[in-house]
């Protein structure tokens, strides 16, 4: 197929390109490399051909906005950028299939277990809200143009040189200042980027909205221990829960300037997992456990 990948130079985009370039003709769009080097939030792309499949992986993530200007960046990149992409596709010819890379952030939950795709979309943060709006406009656009629409809601992505929270954890372990709280028992959903990439050709012709995870949902203790072994570092220290709770209470008294408070402690020490049984039962989604991957792969 002729496939357009936006965000092709990003963490997941690179995995998608690597997986699909063997059997398809790929066209890459990113800010600084590929067939189309543009900022989607600023201009409508002028495509030279139409595509069978579009995989929209471009977007802004992995930062917490502190100002109104920074919050607006999520709107510009994730919503205006998507709108401009769709306008460009309309001018050249709409694809048969469209896959949108979304996030479990749309659910707006900081703790919970086995959250399914039919859960209310309750995000209040700039990132989650921008993904909700982008999902909505894409769904309507695909319906209007008779395009098979797939939305993949992803948790923490794992692979070599990962961004975001996992990247921060690895850096902290390397420097020796990472520690678990209360034994690190809280479990979080995550998934390998390469598994997501391999699933796209399977799901793109079917459509629908899916959570994807590694099904195991590693605990902080399991994950940090595996990374420490892999990188030949000391096992992380443990901060007793009662001490963390006291720190959170003290942070509550200090107010917004405090680096930690009771809510953050609760978030760190609570499970947040997502149910991907829909993909497994309908499309035979298979994923490699993250902990198994970490035994043999550098990150």
N, C-alpha and C positions, 0 to 999 in steps of 0.2 A: 504494500500500500504506500501511497504518498502521505507522509505524516508530518505535521507541524508540531514541534515541541517548543513551547514558550518557557522561559526560565531555564533554558537548556544548559546554562553554565552554573546553575545552582546545585546544591547538595543532592536533591532528589532528581533534578533534571539530568545531571551527569549519569546517574544510574539508569534512567529511562533510555537515554541515548545509547549507552553501552549495551543494553538489553535488546533494543529494537533495531539497531543499525545493521545487524547481520542479515535480516530477512526483509527489510523494507527500505524505501527511499526516504531518508529523513531530511527535513528542513528545520534549521534551528534558529530561534529568535531569543536574543538576550541583549543586555545593555552594551556589551563590549566585544562580542564575538558571534560567529555564526553567519548564516545566510542573511539574516535581518538584524541589524544592530540599531535598535531604537529604544526609547523610553516610552512604553505604552501609555503611561499616564499623561504624556505630553503630546502625542501625535497618533494619528490613525495610520496603520501600516499600509503600504502599497504593495500588495502581494503580486508576484509575477505568475502564479499558478494557483489552481484550486487544490484542495486536499481531501483525501478520503477520511482522515481522522485528525482531529486537533486535540492535543494534550496540553491543557493550560496549567502549567506548574509555576508560572511566574507569580510573584506576590511578595508582600512585605510581612516579615514575622521576626521572632527572636529578639524583641526589644519591648521595654515598658515605657510608653510615652509619659513624659513629665510636663509637657506644655501642650497648649491647644494646637500649636503648629505641628508638633510631633504626632499628635492624634490625627490631624488632618492628613498626614502622610499615608496612614493606613487606608483612609477613604480614597485618596488620589490613586495610589498604586493598585489596591485590590478591587476597587469599584470602577473608577474612571478608566483605569487600565484595561479592565475587562470589557467595558463598553466600547472602547476604541478598537480592541481586538475584534469584537463582533461586527463593528462597522466596516473594518477592513475585509473581513470574510464576506460580508454581504456584497461588497463591490466586485469581488473576484468570483464568488460562487461558494455557497455554504457547503460544509463537509457533510458526509453521511453520518459521522459519529463524532461526539464531543465528550472528552473526559476532563472533569474539573477536579483539581487537587484541593480539597478543603481540609478542615481540621475538626477534631473533637472539641475544640474550643467553642464551637457554636452552641454546645449544650450549656455552657456557662456554669459548670459544676466544679467545685474544688475538692469534693469528696463524694464517694458513691461507688457502688459495685455493679458490674455487668450492665452498664447503661446501653440501651438499645437505640436503634435508628429512629424509632417513633417517639423518643423522649422530646419534650418541649425544647425549643431553641431559646434559651434564657440568658445568653451571653450579655454582659453589660460593658465589657471592656472594648476598646477601639478595634482590636484585632478580631475578636469573635464577632462583633457587630458587622464588620466589613465582610467577613466570610458569609454571614447569614444573608446579607443583601446581595452579594455576588451569586450565591446559590440561587436565590429567588429570580434574579434577572436572567440567569442562564437557563433555568428551568422554563421560564416563559418564552425565551428566545428559541430554544430548541423545539418547544411545542409548536410555536408559530411557523417554524421553517421545516418541521417534520424531520428533525435530527435526533438520532438516538443519544440520549443524555445520561451520562454516568457521573455520579458524585462520590468521591472517595474521601471519607472523613478519617484522617490519620492522627494517631497519637505521637509520642516521641519517636523520632526516626533514628535508626542505628546504622552505622557503617563507618567507613574510614574517614577520619577527621570530621566528626559530626558537629553541627552547630548547636546553638541553644543550650539548654540546661545540661544535656549530657556532655557537651564540650566543656562546660564550666566545671562539671564534676571531675572530668579527666584531668583538667588543669590543676584543680585543687589537690587531687590525689598525687599528681606528679610533684607538687611543691610541698606536700606533707601537711596541709592544713585542712584536709577534708575530715569530717567526722559525722557519724550517724547519730540519730537521736532516738532514744528509747529502744536501742537494739536494731534500728533500721528495719522494722517489721512491715512498714507500710508498703503496699504493692501498687505499682503504676503500670499501665498498659504502654507497650512500645512495639515496634515492628521494624524489620530490616528493610532498608530502602530497596535493595535488590529484589526482595520478594514482592514488594509493591509494583516495581517495574515489570516483573514477569507476569503479574496478574492482569495488567492493563489490556493486552491483546485478547485475553479470555473474556473480560467483562465488557469491553467497549462495544461489542455488537449486541449486547443484551440490554444494557442500561440499568438504571436504578441507583439507589443510595446505599452505601455500605460502610460500616466500620471495618477496619482491618487491624489486627493485633497479632502478636506471636503466640497467643492463647495461654501462655504461662503467666504473664504479668509479673515480672521479677520484683522482689522486694529491694529496697535500698541496700540492705545488707548483702544480698546475693549479688547485686550488680556491682557495688563498690568492691566487694571481695574479689570478684572475677577480674575486674579491671586492674586491681592491685597486683594480682598474681601475673596477669598478662604483661604488665609493665614493670614487673620486678620491684614493686614498692611495698612498704610496710602496710599491714592491714590497718584500715581506718580505726581511729579511736571512737569510743562511744560516749555520748553525753547522756547521763541518766534523765529519764523523762521528767522527774520531779524538778530537776535543775532547769530544764528547758521551759517548763511551765512557769517557774518563778521568773525566768528571764522575760518570758512573754508578758507576764503581769506587769513587770517593771516597765517594759516597752509601752504598754497601754497607758501608763501614767505619764510617760514622756510625750506621747502624742505622735503626730505624723513624722517627726524627725527621727524616730527610733528605727533602727535597722531591722528590728524584729518585734512582733507583738503576739498576742494570744491567737489571733486568727491565722497568722503565718505558721505558728507552731502546730495548730490543728491541721492545717493543710499538709505540712510536711509529714505528720505522723498518722495521717488517715489514708485509706485505700482510695484510689481513683482508677477504676478499670472499666473497660468497654466490651460489649458483647458483639462478637463478629460471627455468630452462628448463622446469620442470614447468608453471608458469602460462602460459608463452609457447606451449608445444606443445599443451596441453590446452584452454586458454581464450583463446588469442590475446592474451595480456597484452601491452600496448604501453605504453611509458613514454618520456617525454621526457628526454633527457640533462640532468643537472643543470647542466653547464657551458653548455649552450645556453640554458637558462632564465635563468641569471645574466647573460647578455648584455643582456637586455631588462627584467629585473624587479628592483625594489628588494627588499632583504631586511633 
